[in-house]
Amino acid sequence: MRLDKYLKVTRLIKRRTVANEACDAGRVTINGRPAKASAEVKVGDKITIGFGNKDVSVEVLDVQETIHKEDVSQLYRYI
């Protein structure tokens, strides 16, 4: 799954266009490397997102195209 879509599905970033802009600005990394919005996300990847002066790091546990809001926490784990 594309990185920008994964960020939207997991609700780490609310809109896909915002996720796309964050990737273009270099604020999103996968496994320590800056990632484009089109980068593929796989189980086991570590994603770090820079929000202003704090960073959010998560580990990908599962990849799904659609999921209910209540079940989103099963897709990733905070590090």
VEXRO-902916 format. One line per 4 residues: for each residue x, y, z of N, C-alpha, C, CB. Coordinates in pm, whole numbers, plus 50000, padded with zeros to 5 digits. Each point is the difference from the previous one (the first is absolute). Glycine has a CB too. Example, Ala and Ser with C-alpha at 12.3 -4.5 7.8 and 13.67 -1.06 7.14 Angstrom:
% residues 2
51319:49431:50780:49911:50119:50000:50090:50120:50000:49811:49883:50125 ~ 50154:50222:49803:50082:50119:50006:49923:50109:50073:50118:49937:49785
% end
This chain:
% residues 79
50084:49883:50000:49916:50117:50000:50089:50124:50000:49815:49875:50121 ~ 50139:50228:49810:50075:50126:49997:50004:50063:50139:49932:50034:49760 ~ 50178:50036:50267:50020:50063:50130:49891:50102:50031:50245:49964:49976 ~ 49723:50123:49929:49900:50103:50028:49863:49939:50030:50126:50158:49851
49839:49735:50080:49871:49934:50027:50003:49932:50136:49965:49966:49753 ~ 50148:49971:50284:50011:49934:50130:49983:50101:50113:50152:49827:49899 ~ 49910:50289:50088:49989:50102:50104:49855:50047:50015:50235:50072:49952 ~ 49693:49936:49938:49859:50039:50005:49913:49889:50060:50036:50147:49799
49984:49729:50158:49919:49887:50049:50019:49982:50150:50018:49887:49775 ~ 50104:50128:50273:50028:49983:50143:49964:50124:50081:50183:49843:49940 ~ 49782:50265:49991:49963:50126:50063:50114:50064:50077:49769:49915:50015 ~ 50355:50053:49948:50114:50071:50056:50004:50143:49945:50129:49783:50023
49828:50231:49851:49980:50131:49937:49860:49997:49941:50251:50034:49949 ~ 49671:50072:50074:49857:49995:49968:49968:49993:49851:49966:50127:50206 ~ 50109:49944:49710:49969:50002:49857:50119:49954:49919:49838:50185:50037 ~ 50133:49749:49852:50105:49946:49914:50084:50111:49938:49856:49802:49952
50082:50310:50014:50077:50110:49942:50098:50058:50101:49809:50053:49848 ~ 50152:49952:50278:50090:50048:50106:50115:49901:50018:49809:50120:50116 ~ 50160:49751:49878:50103:49896:50009:50098:50013:49883:49838:49846:50119 ~ 50108:50181:49763:50083:50018:49881:50094:50119:50017:49817:49900:49858
50131:50211:50193:50082:50119:50022:50108:49976:50105:49804:50142:49938 ~ 50163:49784:50168:50098:49969:50105:50114:49916:49942:49819:50009:50175 ~ 50148:49897:49737:50103:49917:49937:50089:50085:49908:49845:49799:50011 ~ 50094:50290:49912:50075:50087:49910:50093:50093:50076:49812:49987:49838
50147:50054:50282:50081:50090:50081:50111:49927:50075:49801:50147:50024 ~ 50202:49719:49969:50105:49922:50066:49976:49976:50147:50153:50093:49835 ~ 49722:49921:50211:49970:49980:50142:49963:49857:50034:49926:50235:50008 ~ 50068:49676:49892:49963:49861:50024:50117:49910:49957:49753:50052:49965
50285:49855:50124:50106:49905:49967:49950:49858:50022:50177:50169:50063 ~ 49875:49740:49856:49974:49857:50019:50134:49935:50026:49792:50001:49850 ~ 50220:49932:50264:50125:49933:50040:50119:50094:49994:49906:49784:49916 ~ 50074:50342:50125:50108:50096:50009:50035:50072:49871:50084:49860:50176
49847:50111:49715:50027:50066:49872:49882:50085:49959:50150:49812:49931 ~ 49874:50310:50020:49888:50082:49952:49921:49925:49893:50130:50210:50050 ~ 49737:49801:49959:49915:49922:49911:49908:50089:49917:50009:49811:50163 ~ 49971:50149:49712:49903:50067:49915:49862:49945:50031:50173:50038:49818
49724:50033:50138:49862:49958:50025:49970:49867:49931:49932:50240:50021 ~ 50139:49730:49872:49974:49877:49924:50076:49879:50053:49959:50143:49802 ~ 50119:49874:50305:50076:49888:50056:49906:49892:50052:50187:50158:50062 ~ 49853:49717:49920:49918:49887:50044:50022:49975:50150:50012:49897:49769
49877:50084:50303:50005:49970:50143:49978:49851:50017:49916:50231:50062 ~ 50172:49705:50019:49990:49857:50026:49996:49976:50150:50123:49947:49785 ~ 49830:49937:50255:49997:49963:50141:50143:49998:50053:49788:49862:49968 ~ 50233:50199:50148:50133:50005:50060:50072:50131:49977:50010:49758:49971
49942:50326:49938:50062:50130:49975:49982:50091:50120:49960:49975:49753 ~ 50137:50114:50268:49991:50100:50105:49985:50137:49933:50141:49859:50162 ~ 49747:50207:49866:49968:50129:49939:50013:50108:50106:49844:49892:49833 ~ 50228:50216:50133:50014:50114:50089:49944:50123:49929:50204:49899:50112
49710:50174:49957:49937:50120:49944:50036:50118:50089:49809:49865:49900 ~ 50241:50241:50038:50034:50121:50075:49882:50096:50002:50240:49973:49937 ~ 49705:50050:50183:49892:50096:50020:50055:50119:50078:49823:49816:49997 ~ 50214:50290:49934:50053:50118:50069:50126:49966:50077:49769:50091:50018
50224:49916:50115:50119:49974:50082:50000:49861:50064:50012:50245:50044 ~ 49893:49667:49917:50002:49864:50054:49991:49899:49887:49893:50080:50215 ~ 50163:49804:49809:49997:49891:49903:49913:49887:50053:50231:50063:49916 ~ 49694:49876:49992:49918:49884:50034:50058:49881:49924:49790:50143:50040
50245:49750:50032:50055:49880:49938:49905:49884:50024:50236:50084:50032 ~ 49735:49842:49859:49912:49884:50010:50062:49884:49923:49797:50148:50022 ~ 50167:49731:50019:50039:49879:49929:49876:49943:49933:50190:49953:50163 ~ 49821:50013:49709:49888:49947:49924:49976:49855:50040:50050:50157:49806
49828:49813:50243:49964:49864:50039:49917:49931:49893:50008:50071:50238 ~ 49915:50007:49685:49913:49943:49898:49971:50108:49896:49896:49837:50167 ~ 50071:50120:49712:49967:50092:49891:49864:49958:49945:50247:50042:49943 ~ 49656:50049:50064:49866:49973:49948:49951:50122:49923:49950:49842:50192
49974:50134:49702:49949:50110:49917:49893:50082:50074:50049:49863:49796 ~ 49861:50070:50272:49895:50068:50076:49988:49934:50137:49877:50063:49788 ~ 50083:50017:50310:49984:49947:50136:49908:50094:50077:50230:49890:49995 ~ 49697:50055:50102:49913:50081:50084:50085:50084:50095:49816:49828:49983
50132:50286:50053:50071:50094:50087:50043:49935:50132:49869:50186:49896 ~ 50046:49727:50158:50030:49938:50130:50116:49901:49992:49761:50029:50060 ~ 50265:49915:49822:50101:49895:49985:50135:50051:49949:49814:49844:49957 ~ 50201:50287:50030:50121:50058:49942:50124:49967:50085:49862:50184:49901
50124:49806:50228:50115:49976:50088:50066:49865:49975:49891:50144:50169 ~ 50044:49766:49757:50059:49871:49968:50098:50008:49883:49794:49893:50086 ~ 50208:50220:49843:50086:50013:49882:50142:50046:50034:49796:50052:49868 ~ 50222:50015:50245:50133:50051:50035:50017:50000:50152:50005:50142:49791
50122:49875:50249:50034:50006:50142:50096:50117:50020:49967:49748:50031 ~ 50005:50337:50067:50089:50113:50031:50132:49948:50055:49802:50149:50047 ~ 50307:49916:49914:50133:49964:50049:50047:50108:50096:50054:49872:49786
% end
